[in-house]
Amino acid sequence: MEHSKKGGYVVEQDEAKMVMKLFEKHGLFEKSTTDLKKCLAEDQDLANLTKGLKLLPDLSLHDLILMGADQAAKRLSLKDYHEFVWANQLLGQVPEKCYRACGDHVSEKMARRFYRRWALDPFWDLIHYVMSRDCCELVLAQPLFSNQDLWNICVAAARENAPPKKSENSRKKSSAKRREL
């Protein structure tokens, strides 16, 4: 999506929701950091390996795993992350038992800015504009919200703003009225 924006393409809310839906469909929302932190605590070789894998000159994979999602989003671009994964051939270096947990954790952090941006207007809609957008941004910046939570905000707002569904009886009645005319 970054390349599309640089090319002048404007991403719409529905398109952003499609991307979020793919995260949900493929189970890319991080369930818990416990597994990954447990791997690092129990496996000193893994801890040392992640300390040696540098995303930036002053930022190791180990540092990234331990920092908060918002701090990570400020320090690292998607391009930095992408280059790191390909340059380090991450799949071959991180033990298989921890690879999925590591990937989910880092993906969650890298997608954070995207989710916060696209959950802002739906959140504002849900609270019926009782706070300013700036205040809403501050609320959504709290670490207590996961990307899954931000996706749920988008889903809830879409449901609230959807036109009411007609009941089966009202559809039959309107169909019968149209036939009479």
C-alpha positions as CSV (number, residue, x, y, z in Angstrom):
1,M,0.0,0.0,0.0
2,E,3.0,2.3,0.6
3,H,4.0,2.0,-3.0
4,S,0.4,2.8,-4.1
5,K,0.3,6.0,-2.0
6,K,3.7,7.1,-3.4
7,G,2.3,6.7,-6.9
8,G,-0.6,9.0,-6.0
9,Y,-3.3,6.4,-5.4
10,V,-5.6,7.3,-2.6
11,V,-6.6,4.3,-0.4
12,E,-10.2,4.2,0.6
13,Q,-11.7,2.9,3.9
14,D,-13.2,-0.2,2.2
15,E,-9.8,-1.1,0.7
16,A,-8.1,-0.7,4.1
17,K,-10.8,-3.0,5.6
18,M,-10.1,-5.6,3.0
19,V,-6.4,-5.7,4.1
20,M,-7.5,-6.0,7.7
21,K,-9.9,-8.7,6.8
22,L,-7.0,-10.6,5.2
23,F,-5.1,-10.4,8.5
24,E,-8.0,-11.9,10.3
25,K,-8.6,-14.6,7.7
26,H,-5.0,-15.8,7.8
27,G,-4.7,-15.6,11.5
28,L,-2.1,-12.8,11.5
29,F,-3.3,-11.1,14.6
30,E,-0.9,-11.8,17.4
31,K,-2.6,-13.9,20.1
32,S,0.0,-13.3,22.8
33,T,3.6,-12.3,23.2
34,T,3.9,-14.9,26.0
35,D,5.1,-17.7,23.6
36,L,7.8,-15.5,22.1
37,K,9.0,-14.1,25.4
38,K,9.0,-17.6,26.8
39,C,11.2,-18.7,23.8
40,L,13.6,-15.9,24.4
41,A,13.8,-16.6,28.2
42,E,14.3,-20.3,27.8
43,D,16.6,-20.3,24.8
44,Q,19.7,-18.3,25.4
45,D,21.0,-19.1,21.9
46,L,17.8,-17.6,20.4
47,A,18.2,-14.6,22.6
48,N,21.8,-14.1,21.5
49,L,20.8,-14.6,17.9
50,T,18.0,-12.0,18.0
51,K,20.4,-9.6,19.7
52,G,22.8,-10.0,16.7
53,L,20.2,-9.5,14.0
54,K,20.1,-5.8,13.3
55,L,17.1,-4.1,11.7
56,L,18.9,-0.7,12.0
57,P,22.4,0.0,13.3
58,D,21.0,0.7,16.8
59,L,18.0,-1.7,16.8
60,S,18.2,-5.5,17.0
61,L,15.4,-8.0,16.5
62,H,15.6,-8.6,20.3
63,D,15.1,-4.9,21.0
64,L,12.1,-4.8,18.6
65,I,10.5,-7.8,20.3
66,L,10.7,-6.1,23.7
67,M,9.6,-2.6,22.7
68,G,6.0,-1.5,22.5
69,A,4.1,-1.5,19.1
70,D,3.8,2.3,18.9
71,Q,7.5,2.8,19.7
72,A,8.4,0.2,17.0
73,A,6.1,1.9,14.5
74,K,7.9,5.2,15.1
75,R,11.4,3.7,14.8
76,L,11.0,1.3,11.9
77,S,9.4,1.6,8.4
78,L,7.9,-1.2,6.5
79,K,10.7,-0.9,4.1
80,D,13.3,-1.4,6.9
81,Y,11.5,-4.5,8.0
82,H,11.2,-5.9,4.5
83,E,14.9,-5.3,3.8
84,F,15.8,-6.9,7.2
85,V,13.7,-10.1,6.5
86,W,15.2,-10.6,3.0
87,A,18.8,-9.6,3.9
88,N,18.9,-11.9,7.0
89,Q,16.9,-14.8,5.5
90,L,15.0,-14.8,8.8
91,L,13.2,-18.1,8.2
92,G,16.5,-20.0,8.1
93,Q,17.9,-18.4,11.2
94,V,15.1,-18.4,13.8
95,P,14.2,-21.9,15.1
96,E,11.0,-23.2,13.6
97,K,9.3,-23.5,17.0
98,C,9.6,-19.7,17.5
99,Y,9.4,-18.5,13.9
100,R,5.6,-18.1,13.8
101,A,5.5,-16.4,17.1
102,C,8.3,-14.0,16.0
103,G,6.7,-13.3,12.7
104,D,3.3,-12.6,14.3
105,H,4.8,-10.4,16.9
106,V,6.8,-8.3,14.4
107,S,3.9,-8.2,11.9
108,E,1.6,-6.9,14.6
109,K,4.1,-4.1,15.4
110,M,4.7,-3.2,11.8
111,A,0.9,-3.0,11.0
112,R,0.2,-0.9,14.1
113,R,0.3,2.5,12.4
114,F,-2.0,1.3,9.6
115,Y,-4.6,0.0,12.0
116,R,-4.6,3.1,14.2
117,R,-5.0,5.3,11.1
118,W,-7.9,3.3,9.7
119,A,-9.7,2.8,13.0
120,L,-9.8,6.5,13.9
121,D,-12.9,7.5,11.9
122,P,-14.9,4.4,12.8
123,F,-14.0,5.0,16.5
124,W,-15.1,8.6,16.2
125,D,-18.3,7.4,14.6
126,L,-19.0,4.9,17.3
127,I,-18.6,7.4,20.1
128,H,-20.9,9.8,18.2
129,Y,-18.2,12.6,18.0
130,V,-18.3,13.4,21.7
131,M,-14.5,13.8,21.7
132,S,-12.3,15.6,19.1
133,R,-10.4,13.6,16.6
134,D,-7.2,14.5,18.4
135,C,-8.5,13.0,21.6
136,C,-9.6,9.9,19.7
137,E,-6.1,9.5,18.3
138,L,-4.7,9.7,21.9
139,V,-7.2,7.0,23.0
140,L,-6.3,4.7,20.2
141,A,-2.6,5.2,20.8
142,Q,-2.9,3.5,24.1
143,P,-1.0,0.2,24.3
144,L,-4.1,-1.6,25.6
145,F,-5.5,-1.7,22.1
146,S,-4.2,-4.5,19.9
147,N,-4.6,-4.5,16.1
148,Q,-7.4,-7.1,16.6
149,D,-9.1,-4.5,18.8
150,L,-8.7,-1.8,16.2
151,W,-10.1,-4.2,13.6
152,N,-13.1,-4.9,15.8
153,I,-13.7,-1.2,16.1
154,C,-13.9,-1.0,12.3
155,V,-16.3,-3.9,12.2
156,A,-18.5,-2.5,14.9
157,A,-18.8,0.9,13.2
158,A,-19.6,-0.8,9.9
159,R,-22.4,-2.8,11.5
160,E,-23.8,0.3,13.3
161,N,-23.8,2.3,10.1
162,A,-25.3,-0.5,7.9
163,P,-28.9,0.0,6.8
164,P,-31.3,-2.2,8.9
165,K,-32.0,-5.6,7.3
166,K,-35.5,-6.2,6.3
167,S,-37.2,-9.2,7.9
168,E,-38.4,-12.1,5.8
169,N,-42.1,-11.0,6.2
170,S,-41.5,-7.4,5.2
171,R,-39.6,-8.6,2.0
172,K,-42.6,-10.9,1.1
173,K,-45.0,-8.0,1.6
174,S,-43.1,-5.5,-0.5
175,S,-42.6,-8.2,-3.2
176,A,-46.4,-8.8,-3.2
177,K,-47.1,-5.1,-3.4
178,R,-44.8,-4.7,-6.4
179,R,-46.6,-7.5,-8.1
180,E,-50.0,-5.9,-7.5
181,L,-48.8,-2.7,-9.2
